[in-house]
Amino acid sequence: MERSILSFKALPASHGPIVNLIGPQGLGQDLKPFIFLDFFNAEVEPGFGFGMHPHSGIATLTYQPGSDVRYEDTTGQNGILKAGGLEWMNAGGGAWHQGQLLGTGFVTGFQLWVAMPAGVEDGPAVGQYVAPEDVPQHKSNGVLTKVLLGHWQGLSSPIQSHQDMDYFAIELSANTSWQHQTPAEHSIAWAFVYEGDALVNGQSCLKQLVIFDDANGDIQITSESGAKVMFGSAVPHAADLVLGRSSVHTNAQSLAVAQQKIRQIGLQLQQDGRL
């Protein structure tokens, strides 16, 4: 039985280079632990990106398939991540990071925020940088599935997400299909066709976020001309979302402690001339 589609969210007719598909004050409340998803789609020059900025209580996963990225974080790591690699920043009780694209031309990418459970949200920050060749992938019958988080066909992401969740980047060649039955406990599921033309369970949805109902079932994505798709599913994050400016926690006390730590790190960055 196919999993039913609950709703669609279309991209606005006019938008800048970054489009927010999921936010913690809106859809993120319904799709948690997927609480934030930005879609980046623009012409760039080397150096485009974001300077030092903080997070806490969440992990961010940045996927830039079209450009190398220069990164730095306050866990002491810095370097260049090749195109198609993964930047995972579990901010814990507070961390800062930055990233600049090194490519030129048209670039597409995604940044996901994942809500962390109690305990992990207050823990030490952990930065993990996965080279593109270390991202597990499965190719069969013209369909490539990259396992960014979670598990697929016996493959497991090297990233510890602290959640029961899957997050895949899928590339379909012309006249192919991708089929998946979400784990029974994954009542959260969504898909986003960001390039090409595809049908999701028989419905056309280019540049629309597809949100499935909470009943388990099969998901089928088919394409006549080729397509690229992001897909996520998860066990729901049970805690409330307590929001800060760039932080999300399960309770107000945890947020307050983290904001103090963020300020302390920021002062040190200023003293070091890095902010």
Backbone bond lengths (Angstrom), bond angles and torsions (degrees), N, CA, C in turn:
res aa  C-N    CA-C-N  psi(-1)  N-CA   C-N-CA  omega(-1)  CA-C   N-CA-C  phi
1 M - - - 1.461 - - 1.528 109.68 -
2 E 1.348 115.93 134.87 1.452 119.94 178.91 1.525 110.95 -75.32
3 R 1.314 115.18 145.37 1.465 120.47 174.99 1.523 108.63 -76.07
4 S 1.304 117.59 131.79 1.459 121.79 -175.73 1.523 111.34 -75.24
5 I 1.334 115.13 147.36 1.460 121.51 174.75 1.521 108.53 -87.59
6 L 1.320 115.85 126.49 1.459 121.53 -178.12 1.523 111.73 -85.82
7 S 1.351 116.80 -44.18 1.459 120.05 -176.89 1.518 110.44 -162.76
8 F 1.343 114.75 169.39 1.457 123.12 176.56 1.525 108.58 -125.52
9 K 1.332 115.40 147.99 1.458 120.51 169.37 1.519 107.29 -126.91
10 A 1.347 116.84 113.64 1.457 121.66 -177.72 1.524 110.60 -87.37
11 L 1.338 116.07 151.47 1.459 120.12 172.32 1.518 109.37 -66.15
12 P 1.326 118.21 146.72 1.464 119.26 175.44 1.519 110.43 -63.70
13 A 1.338 115.85 150.92 1.467 120.65 -177.45 1.521 111.42 -61.34
14 S 1.326 116.88 -34.29 1.460 121.83 178.69 1.520 108.54 -126.85
15 H 1.317 115.29 128.00 1.461 118.68 -178.16 1.522 109.51 -156.43
16 G 1.318 116.59 163.15 1.448 122.32 177.52 1.513 111.55 -83.65
17 P 1.343 116.75 -162.98 1.467 120.18 -176.35 1.520 113.88 -69.71
18 I 1.341 117.99 -20.66 1.460 121.50 -178.87 1.523 109.10 -119.85
19 V 1.326 115.60 126.11 1.461 121.56 178.73 1.521 108.55 -118.00
20 N 1.317 116.61 127.25 1.459 120.57 176.55 1.523 109.63 -86.65
21 L 1.323 116.26 118.24 1.461 122.47 179.90 1.522 112.26 -92.23
22 I 1.334 116.36 -35.83 1.461 122.38 -179.60 1.521 107.45 -133.56
23 G 1.319 117.44 134.33 1.460 121.06 177.82 1.514 110.93 -133.98
24 P 1.339 118.03 151.59 1.466 121.23 -174.50 1.523 114.38 -67.54
25 Q 1.333 117.89 -16.45 1.460 120.14 177.33 1.523 112.23 -94.37
26 G 1.345 116.51 -6.67 1.453 120.58 -178.34 1.512 111.62 -124.85
27 L 1.343 115.83 -110.20 1.462 120.65 -177.34 1.517 113.29 -60.35
28 G 1.334 116.43 -26.71 1.458 119.21 179.36 1.519 112.91 -59.22
29 Q 1.335 116.38 -26.75 1.463 119.75 176.82 1.526 111.19 -66.95
30 D 1.333 116.31 -31.42 1.465 121.23 -178.50 1.521 112.77 -91.29
31 L 1.343 116.70 -25.25 1.464 120.68 -173.54 1.522 112.96 -108.43
32 K 1.333 118.22 7.12 1.462 119.80 -178.62 1.531 110.25 -57.42
33 P 1.341 118.23 136.06 1.469 129.37 22.47 1.531 116.16 -81.86
34 F 1.354 118.87 -4.20 1.467 120.15 174.17 1.528 106.65 -79.85
35 I 1.325 117.77 95.56 1.462 119.09 -171.94 1.525 113.30 -105.78
36 F 1.328 117.73 -8.18 1.465 120.60 -178.08 1.517 107.15 -160.23
37 L 1.335 116.52 133.81 1.463 120.77 174.87 1.514 108.93 -146.15
38 D 1.329 116.00 117.53 1.457 122.95 174.56 1.520 109.75 -103.72
39 F 1.336 115.20 138.43 1.459 123.41 175.53 1.519 107.58 -110.97
40 F 1.341 116.24 120.87 1.464 122.37 -179.01 1.521 108.63 -107.09
41 N 1.354 116.14 132.22 1.457 120.26 -172.47 1.530 108.25 -155.68
42 A 1.348 118.43 94.48 1.459 119.20 -172.66 1.521 111.83 -165.51
43 E 1.333 114.53 164.72 1.459 122.05 168.78 1.524 108.02 -78.21
44 V 1.323 116.83 134.82 1.462 119.93 -177.47 1.524 110.91 -132.61
45 E 1.319 114.18 161.61 1.453 123.72 169.48 1.524 107.47 -117.56
46 P 1.339 118.41 156.17 1.464 119.71 178.33 1.528 111.68 -54.51
47 G 1.317 116.71 135.12 1.449 122.48 -179.59 1.511 114.21 103.70
48 F 1.347 116.94 -12.73 1.463 119.35 176.60 1.524 109.34 -63.31
49 G 1.323 116.63 136.49 1.460 118.39 178.63 1.506 111.57 161.16
50 F 1.323 115.49 -149.24 1.450 121.98 -174.51 1.520 109.31 -130.41
51 G 1.348 115.77 131.67 1.449 120.62 175.57 1.519 111.09 -73.53
52 M 1.328 115.82 -175.48 1.456 121.23 -178.45 1.537 111.12 -55.74
53 H 1.320 116.15 127.45 1.461 122.03 178.05 1.526 108.85 -150.31
54 P 1.334 117.73 154.56 1.467 120.59 -171.96 1.525 113.89 -101.55
55 H 1.327 114.53 161.40 1.462 123.78 169.17 1.524 107.85 -146.32
56 S 1.324 115.18 163.22 1.464 120.94 168.14 1.523 108.70 -159.03
57 G 1.328 115.33 154.38 1.453 121.28 175.78 1.510 115.83 78.83
58 I 1.327 117.28 -6.32 1.458 122.58 -176.79 1.522 109.64 -132.28
59 A 1.319 115.14 170.90 1.457 121.47 165.16 1.520 107.52 -119.57
60 T 1.321 116.43 140.41 1.461 121.00 174.83 1.523 108.55 -107.28
61 L 1.327 115.50 139.58 1.462 121.25 174.86 1.518 107.80 -122.81
62 T 1.329 115.89 115.34 1.456 121.78 -179.29 1.520 109.35 -107.27
63 Y 1.334 115.35 128.71 1.470 122.70 -178.47 1.518 107.80 -126.95
64 Q 1.340 116.37 111.47 1.456 122.93 179.79 1.526 108.14 -119.04
65 P 1.332 118.74 90.44 1.466 119.98 -176.59 1.517 114.47 -72.39
66 G 1.360 117.99 -13.57 1.452 119.42 -173.13 1.511 115.86 -112.19
67 S 1.329 119.10 3.97 1.462 119.96 -176.36 1.518 110.72 -153.86
68 D 1.343 115.78 142.26 1.457 120.14 167.25 1.531 108.65 -66.41
69 V 1.327 116.47 153.78 1.463 121.76 -177.82 1.528 109.21 -132.55
70 R 1.333 115.80 129.27 1.462 120.54 171.11 1.528 108.06 -89.08
71 Y 1.340 116.79 126.50 1.458 120.26 -174.42 1.527 111.49 -125.80
72 E 1.324 114.53 157.62 1.466 122.44 173.44 1.521 107.53 -154.93
73 D 1.332 117.13 141.33 1.460 119.86 176.42 1.521 110.00 -141.85
74 T 1.322 115.94 169.75 1.463 120.22 -176.50 1.523 112.65 -88.65
75 T 1.338 117.98 12.71 1.466 119.87 165.81 1.522 110.17 -86.91
76 G 1.350 116.89 -0.36 1.459 121.20 177.94 1.507 114.59 98.60
77 Q 1.326 117.42 9.09 1.459 119.97 -177.56 1.523 111.18 -103.82
78 N 1.318 115.51 145.72 1.459 121.87 173.71 1.516 108.57 -157.81
79 G 1.320 116.12 158.55 1.456 119.85 -179.78 1.506 111.10 159.83
80 I 1.328 115.72 -162.44 1.460 122.47 178.96 1.524 108.44 -121.38
81 L 1.309 115.49 124.68 1.459 122.12 177.41 1.518 108.15 -100.53
82 K 1.313 117.08 122.71 1.453 121.59 -178.35 1.528 111.23 -66.74
83 A 1.334 115.55 154.13 1.461 121.50 179.70 1.521 110.71 -53.59
84 G 1.329 115.29 134.76 1.454 120.48 -179.36 1.511 114.18 91.31
85 G 1.339 117.63 -4.82 1.456 120.91 175.30 1.520 110.96 -80.39
86 L 1.326 115.77 178.18 1.457 121.72 -177.23 1.523 110.52 -123.23
87 E 1.324 116.43 131.92 1.463 121.93 172.26 1.525 108.20 -107.74
88 W 1.320 116.12 113.39 1.466 122.13 178.52 1.522 108.27 -111.77
89 M 1.307 116.57 117.07 1.457 121.28 177.04 1.524 108.63 -119.00
90 N 1.330 115.78 99.22 1.458 120.63 172.08 1.523 106.27 -83.03
91 A 1.315 116.09 102.32 1.465 120.92 -170.79 1.522 112.77 -72.40
92 G 1.328 118.07 -18.79 1.459 120.36 179.33 1.519 111.50 52.71
93 G 1.330 116.21 -132.04 1.453 121.19 -178.96 1.512 114.68 -79.82
94 G 1.343 117.94 5.83 1.457 120.96 175.12 1.513 112.69 144.12
95 A 1.329 116.89 129.90 1.464 122.39 177.61 1.522 108.73 -160.30
96 W 1.320 114.83 158.66 1.464 122.33 174.65 1.527 107.99 -119.53
97 H 1.351 115.51 151.35 1.467 119.39 173.68 1.522 109.43 -155.15
98 Q 1.321 115.12 166.86 1.458 120.97 176.69 1.518 109.41 -148.90
99 G 1.346 115.13 159.80 1.457 120.12 178.23 1.513 111.13 -155.94
100 Q 1.329 115.67 139.84 1.461 122.04 177.05 1.527 109.50 -128.81
101 L 1.333 115.45 133.60 1.456 119.98 176.41 1.518 109.56 -73.21
102 L 1.317 116.24 142.91 1.462 121.26 -179.46 1.517 112.25 -108.03
103 G 1.330 117.15 -3.02 1.455 121.00 -177.54 1.518 112.55 -86.34
104 T 1.325 115.07 170.07 1.455 123.63 175.75 1.519 108.37 -128.39
105 G 1.341 115.50 137.09 1.455 119.08 178.68 1.513 112.10 110.04
106 F 1.326 115.38 -158.58 1.460 121.32 -174.90 1.520 110.35 -80.27
107 V 1.327 116.37 125.76 1.462 122.13 -175.33 1.529 109.63 -131.53
108 T 1.314 115.51 139.47 1.458 122.82 175.44 1.521 108.91 -122.21
109 G 1.328 116.94 142.55 1.459 119.63 178.26 1.513 111.70 -163.84
110 F 1.332 114.91 174.09 1.465 121.48 -177.27 1.525 110.08 -140.35
111 Q 1.335 115.26 143.33 1.464 120.09 166.59 1.519 108.98 -125.87
112 L 1.339 114.40 126.50 1.460 122.89 -179.99 1.520 109.28 -111.55
113 W 1.334 116.61 139.42 1.457 121.26 168.44 1.518 108.46 -106.91
114 V 1.331 115.91 133.67 1.459 122.39 178.73 1.525 108.66 -115.82
115 A 1.332 116.80 124.89 1.463 120.81 176.71 1.522 109.70 -68.59
116 M 1.321 116.43 134.18 1.456 121.54 179.50 1.530 110.89 -96.92
117 P 1.322 117.10 148.06 1.468 120.18 178.59 1.525 111.78 -73.29
118 A 1.325 115.35 163.81 1.465 121.01 176.47 1.519 109.46 -55.28
119 G 1.326 115.68 140.11 1.462 120.95 -176.11 1.509 110.53 97.08
120 V 1.320 117.35 -58.84 1.467 121.53 177.83 1.522 110.01 -66.22
121 E 1.336 117.05 -36.50 1.466 121.08 -178.19 1.525 112.42 -62.56
122 D 1.322 117.72 -21.21 1.462 121.83 -179.08 1.525 112.68 -104.55
123 G 1.313 117.17 -1.01 1.454 121.33 -173.02 1.516 113.21 -79.63
124 P 1.329 116.76 -175.09 1.464 120.71 178.67 1.519 111.33 -67.90
125 A 1.322 115.83 148.29 1.463 120.84 176.18 1.523 109.81 -70.43
126 V 1.322 115.67 142.93 1.464 121.80 179.53 1.522 108.58 -134.36
127 G 1.326 116.66 120.03 1.453 121.63 174.26 1.521 109.71 -103.86
128 Q 1.313 116.67 131.04 1.465 121.63 -179.92 1.517 108.18 -131.50
129 Y 1.326 115.97 128.38 1.457 121.86 -176.22 1.523 107.95 -122.57
130 V 1.334 115.89 113.46 1.460 122.52 -172.46 1.523 108.88 -105.23
131 A 1.328 116.88 116.74 1.460 121.53 178.64 1.524 109.99 -63.07
132 P 1.342 118.07 151.11 1.467 119.91 -176.12 1.517 113.69 -57.06
133 E 1.330 117.12 -34.68 1.465 119.25 -179.61 1.526 112.36 -72.01
134 D 1.337 117.24 -12.56 1.461 121.14 179.15 1.526 112.97 -100.44
135 V 1.333 116.64 2.10 1.464 120.42 174.75 1.525 107.77 -82.05
136 P 1.330 119.22 116.44 1.466 120.15 -177.45 1.527 111.20 -60.24
137 Q 1.317 116.18 137.93 1.455 119.92 178.86 1.515 110.94 -145.98
138 H 1.312 114.11 151.24 1.463 122.12 -178.39 1.522 107.68 -129.80
139 K 1.339 116.96 125.61 1.462 120.60 178.46 1.513 109.51 -122.49
140 S 1.316 115.45 128.37 1.459 121.01 -179.56 1.518 109.30 -155.85
141 N 1.325 116.09 132.80 1.471 121.93 175.53 1.528 112.59 53.30
142 G 1.344 115.91 40.59 1.456 120.42 175.33 1.512 115.45 80.58
143 V 1.338 118.08 11.35 1.466 121.42 179.53 1.525 109.39 -122.49
144 L 1.329 116.18 126.93 1.461 122.60 178.06 1.525 108.98 -107.50
145 T 1.330 116.73 125.79 1.461 122.36 176.75 1.520 108.85 -117.41
146 K 1.331 116.84 118.76 1.458 122.23 176.24 1.528 108.63 -99.78
147 V 1.320 116.08 129.08 1.463 121.55 -176.61 1.531 108.32 -94.37
148 L 1.329 116.45 94.43 1.461 120.82 -178.58 1.530 110.95 -77.64
149 L 1.322 116.18 -41.21 1.462 122.78 173.86 1.522 108.44 -138.93
150 G 1.315 116.17 147.26 1.453 119.71 173.62 1.512 114.14 86.08
151 H 1.334 115.90 -142.18 1.462 121.60 -169.08 1.531 110.94 -139.70
152 W 1.344 114.96 149.56 1.468 121.29 177.17 1.527 108.92 -160.11
153 Q 1.325 116.57 124.95 1.462 122.92 174.30 1.530 112.38 48.99
154 G 1.317 116.42 43.98 1.456 120.99 179.00 1.513 115.09 82.71
155 L 1.328 118.08 -2.63 1.463 122.37 177.58 1.524 109.66 -97.22
156 S 1.332 115.85 148.15 1.463 120.91 -179.81 1.520 110.13 -133.03
157 S 1.317 116.00 135.23 1.457 120.85 175.03 1.525 109.92 -62.08
158 P 1.342 118.23 143.71 1.468 120.65 176.11 1.523 113.18 -74.68
159 I 1.322 117.65 -3.65 1.461 121.76 -176.93 1.523 110.25 -92.30
160 Q 1.331 115.74 131.19 1.460 122.02 174.99 1.521 108.33 -87.84
161 S 1.327 116.18 106.28 1.463 120.16 -174.05 1.522 113.52 -88.65
162 H 1.338 117.89 -11.54 1.466 122.70 -178.04 1.530 112.19 62.66
163 Q 1.328 116.59 17.04 1.457 122.16 178.35 1.525 108.00 -139.79
164 D 1.326 116.68 155.43 1.460 121.21 170.84 1.519 106.64 -87.27
165 M 1.345 115.96 92.85 1.458 120.77 -172.73 1.519 110.56 -152.07
166 D 1.329 115.84 153.77 1.457 123.80 174.48 1.521 108.99 -124.72
167 Y 1.342 115.43 145.68 1.464 121.61 178.98 1.517 106.57 -149.07
168 F 1.335 116.19 115.33 1.457 121.74 -172.35 1.527 110.96 -123.67
169 A 1.340 115.92 148.34 1.461 123.32 166.30 1.523 106.76 -108.77
170 I 1.326 116.94 123.18 1.462 122.48 -171.49 1.522 109.15 -119.98
171 E 1.330 116.37 132.45 1.460 122.02 176.98 1.521 108.53 -122.90
172 L 1.335 115.97 118.21 1.458 121.84 -179.30 1.517 110.35 -105.88
173 S 1.320 117.53 129.20 1.453 122.04 170.49 1.525 108.77 -75.17
174 A 1.333 116.37 172.73 1.462 120.23 179.41 1.526 110.79 -61.91
175 N 1.330 114.94 141.13 1.468 123.08 176.42 1.531 112.41 58.94
176 T 1.323 115.09 47.28 1.468 120.47 177.57 1.528 109.41 -130.92
177 S 1.326 115.23 170.40 1.460 120.20 176.89 1.522 109.99 -144.23
178 W 1.323 115.12 152.31 1.471 123.62 177.67 1.512 107.48 -121.38
179 Q 1.319 116.88 128.51 1.456 121.24 -178.50 1.523 110.18 -123.09
180 H 1.317 115.56 143.08 1.462 119.87 -177.23 1.519 109.48 -156.35
181 Q 1.311 115.30 134.74 1.457 120.06 169.35 1.515 107.39 -107.25
182 T 1.314 116.39 116.49 1.458 120.28 -178.50 1.525 110.00 -65.27
183 P 1.331 117.56 148.73 1.466 119.55 173.92 1.527 110.89 -53.37
184 A 1.312 116.38 146.48 1.464 121.13 -174.13 1.522 112.67 -56.12
185 E 1.343 116.90 -32.30 1.467 120.38 -176.94 1.523 112.82 -81.41
186 H 1.338 117.36 -9.57 1.467 121.03 -175.92 1.533 110.04 -84.09
187 S 1.314 116.71 81.15 1.463 120.17 179.04 1.527 112.49 -80.10
188 I 1.322 117.19 -10.60 1.468 122.73 172.79 1.522 108.20 -97.47
189 A 1.339 117.53 128.66 1.471 120.40 176.57 1.522 109.57 -157.75
190 W 1.334 115.45 142.69 1.462 121.72 179.19 1.525 109.48 -153.57
191 A 1.332 116.27 163.52 1.468 122.24 175.82 1.521 108.48 -145.54
192 F 1.345 115.46 153.54 1.466 121.06 178.59 1.521 108.79 -141.18
193 V 1.340 116.51 112.44 1.463 122.45 176.27 1.526 106.78 -86.79
194 Y 1.337 116.48 107.03 1.466 118.61 -173.29 1.514 113.90 -104.65
195 E 1.317 117.14 -8.54 1.463 119.66 178.87 1.520 108.94 -152.57
196 G 1.337 116.09 139.46 1.453 120.21 179.69 1.516 111.67 83.37
197 D 1.323 114.90 -162.35 1.458 121.21 -175.88 1.519 109.27 -128.05
198 A 1.327 116.93 130.30 1.461 120.05 -178.62 1.518 110.27 -151.51
199 L 1.319 114.93 156.71 1.453 122.75 171.88 1.524 108.19 -108.83
200 V 1.314 116.17 132.52 1.464 121.51 175.55 1.524 107.27 -108.69
201 N 1.332 115.61 113.63 1.472 120.88 -173.43 1.527 111.40 46.81
202 G 1.347 113.37 44.10 1.458 120.85 173.72 1.505 116.05 85.40
203 Q 1.336 118.63 -0.90 1.457 120.83 -177.25 1.527 111.25 -115.04
204 S 1.334 115.51 135.65 1.459 121.44 178.40 1.523 109.68 -73.77
205 C 1.341 116.28 135.40 1.477 117.57 -173.51 1.522 112.01 -154.43
206 L 1.335 118.56 37.82 1.459 120.91 178.99 1.522 110.47 -59.12
207 K 1.338 115.29 132.95 1.465 123.54 179.21 1.535 111.59 57.25
208 Q 1.322 115.99 34.36 1.454 121.41 173.88 1.525 109.56 -129.00
209 L 1.321 115.99 138.58 1.455 120.97 173.01 1.523 107.81 -80.77
210 V 1.326 115.90 120.08 1.462 121.98 -179.07 1.526 108.28 -97.76
211 I 1.311 116.96 125.11 1.461 121.68 -179.92 1.525 108.66 -113.03
212 F 1.325 116.16 123.79 1.456 121.44 -178.04 1.524 110.57 -90.52
213 D 1.343 115.18 158.94 1.455 118.77 175.88 1.525 109.88 -73.30
214 D 1.325 117.06 179.62 1.464 120.17 -172.78 1.522 113.74 -92.03
215 A 1.331 117.55 8.22 1.465 120.77 178.66 1.523 110.05 -89.53
216 N 1.314 116.66 137.04 1.456 120.25 -179.84 1.527 110.06 -66.11
217 G 1.324 116.58 147.01 1.457 120.97 179.47 1.507 111.10 175.34
218 D 1.327 115.79 176.74 1.458 122.04 -178.21 1.524 110.96 -80.38
219 I 1.325 115.04 146.50 1.459 122.15 172.93 1.517 107.55 -121.72
220 Q 1.328 115.80 128.81 1.461 120.72 179.90 1.520 109.45 -128.00
221 I 1.318 115.23 127.23 1.460 121.99 176.96 1.519 107.21 -117.09
222 T 1.326 117.47 123.90 1.461 122.15 -178.41 1.525 109.54 -123.82
223 S 1.334 115.60 150.07 1.459 120.18 -179.96 1.522 110.24 -144.83
224 E 1.324 115.79 133.76 1.459 120.96 175.83 1.519 111.69 -88.05
225 S 1.335 117.28 -30.14 1.466 120.69 -174.29 1.524 113.83 -115.86
226 G 1.337 118.03 -1.74 1.456 122.13 -176.79 1.518 111.16 102.92
227 A 1.323 116.67 145.93 1.464 120.44 -177.56 1.519 110.36 -160.24
228 K 1.342 114.76 160.16 1.461 122.39 173.17 1.521 108.22 -124.45
229 V 1.331 115.29 135.11 1.460 121.14 -169.86 1.527 109.73 -139.23
230 M 1.324 116.84 141.41 1.457 122.52 167.14 1.522 107.80 -104.76
231 F 1.334 115.59 141.16 1.467 120.29 -177.88 1.519 109.77 -138.97
232 G 1.331 116.16 139.12 1.455 120.52 176.85 1.513 111.94 -140.46
233 S 1.331 116.13 146.37 1.464 121.46 172.70 1.521 108.19 -149.66
234 A 1.338 116.32 155.99 1.466 118.94 -174.73 1.516 111.71 -167.75
235 V 1.328 114.07 160.11 1.457 121.52 162.69 1.530 107.02 -72.48
236 P 1.318 119.44 135.61 1.469 120.05 -177.81 1.529 112.50 -58.95
237 H 1.324 115.12 142.27 1.466 122.79 172.08 1.525 107.08 -79.03
238 A 1.321 117.19 116.46 1.464 120.84 -167.87 1.522 114.13 -77.97
239 A 1.325 117.89 -23.68 1.468 120.10 -172.93 1.525 111.89 -78.14
240 D 1.328 115.42 157.75 1.460 121.23 171.90 1.528 109.54 -67.25
241 L 1.330 116.06 160.13 1.459 121.85 175.81 1.522 108.70 -104.69
242 V 1.320 115.98 115.79 1.465 122.14 176.41 1.521 106.42 -104.48
243 L 1.332 116.54 116.13 1.456 121.46 -165.13 1.516 113.16 -99.79
244 G 1.337 115.13 137.00 1.446 123.55 166.00 1.519 107.96 -113.98
245 R 1.323 116.91 -169.42 1.461 119.77 -176.62 1.526 111.59 -63.82
246 S 1.305 117.60 -47.01 1.467 121.39 177.14 1.523 109.89 -135.99
247 S 1.316 114.73 28.73 1.455 122.38 -177.53 1.522 109.24 -132.29
248 V 1.316 115.62 149.92 1.462 121.07 175.20 1.524 107.50 -140.38
249 H 1.331 116.57 125.87 1.460 122.00 -178.16 1.521 110.27 -128.55
250 T 1.332 115.41 175.06 1.459 120.58 178.39 1.522 112.37 -92.50
251 N 1.345 117.17 -12.15 1.465 119.71 -179.73 1.526 109.69 -156.24
252 A 1.331 115.63 158.32 1.462 121.37 -174.19 1.520 112.44 -67.00
253 Q 1.313 118.22 -35.67 1.464 120.19 -179.24 1.522 111.00 -64.91
254 S 1.318 116.41 -43.54 1.459 120.53 178.29 1.520 110.93 -60.96
255 L 1.334 116.78 -41.60 1.462 120.83 178.02 1.521 110.89 -62.79
256 A 1.333 118.11 -44.43 1.463 121.34 -178.06 1.524 111.63 -62.62
257 V 1.319 117.30 -43.21 1.464 121.18 178.77 1.525 110.01 -63.09
258 A 1.329 116.63 -42.68 1.462 120.43 -179.11 1.524 111.69 -66.06
259 Q 1.328 117.66 -38.84 1.461 120.11 179.31 1.526 111.23 -63.21
260 Q 1.329 116.56 -36.08 1.459 119.77 176.25 1.524 110.65 -65.20
261 K 1.324 116.89 -41.91 1.463 120.05 178.48 1.520 111.02 -65.14
262 I 1.324 116.85 -40.24 1.464 120.78 178.20 1.526 110.26 -59.93
263 R 1.333 117.08 -42.44 1.469 120.15 178.17 1.526 110.91 -62.61
264 Q 1.308 117.31 -41.22 1.464 120.74 179.76 1.526 111.10 -63.48
265 I 1.318 116.81 -44.14 1.467 120.05 178.50 1.522 109.92 -64.45
266 G 1.339 116.67 -39.79 1.456 120.30 179.28 1.519 112.50 -61.85
267 L 1.327 117.06 -40.79 1.467 120.56 177.27 1.523 111.15 -62.51
268 Q 1.329 116.56 -39.93 1.460 119.88 178.47 1.523 110.84 -66.44
269 L 1.330 117.16 -39.32 1.464 120.44 177.22 1.526 110.73 -62.21
270 Q 1.331 117.03 -39.65 1.462 120.45 177.47 1.522 111.01 -64.06
271 Q 1.315 116.85 -44.01 1.462 120.72 179.48 1.524 111.30 -62.74
272 D 1.323 115.98 -33.08 1.465 120.72 179.93 1.521 112.84 -84.20
273 G 1.341 117.83 -1.89 1.457 121.43 -179.43 1.514 113.80 73.46
274 R 1.328 117.05 23.45 1.468 120.94 -178.97 1.520 112.27 -104.00
275 L 1.321 115.97 3.88 1.462 120.09 -178.25 1.525 110.06 -142.18
